[in-house]
C-alpha cells in the first residue's frame, strides 16, 4: 500500500550559483557521508558532473521528504537521507540516525527514480508500507 508520493524538479543553474556563492559547505550540508565522497571525485574530474550529481541528490531528497509527509523537518535531515546506487546501478534510498529509526518504525520502503539534463534534475519517490504486497516489477 502506498504511504506517499513525492516529486521534485531542480534547476541545475541554481545549484551551480549556490555552490559558487557558498563553496563546498553547501555540498557538505546537503550530502551524506557516502555522497560527499562521490561528489568530490566527480567534481574534481569534471565540475559539471559533480554539480549534476549534487542537483540530482538535492532533488531526490526533496521528493523523499514530500513522500514521507515531513518536508524538511525532524527527523528528516539532508545528511541522514542518502541516494546511493545498488550494484545494478539502480538508485536507492539509504537512511541514517533518527530518520532511519522513524522510517523503520513505520515499516516503510522507498523507491526512487532520478534523471537529469543540462539545466534540470528531476526525481520521483514512492514510499510504501513494507509489509504490504508490492506491485513493483522484478526484472528477470
Secondary structure, 3 states (H helix, E strand, C coil): CEEEEEEEEEEHHHHHHHHHHHCHHHHHHHCCHHHHHHHHHHHHHCHHHHHHHHHHHHHHHHHHHHHCCCCCCCCCCCCCEEEEECCCCCEEEEECHHHHHHHHHCCEEEEEEEEECCCEEEEEEEEEECCCCCCCCCCC
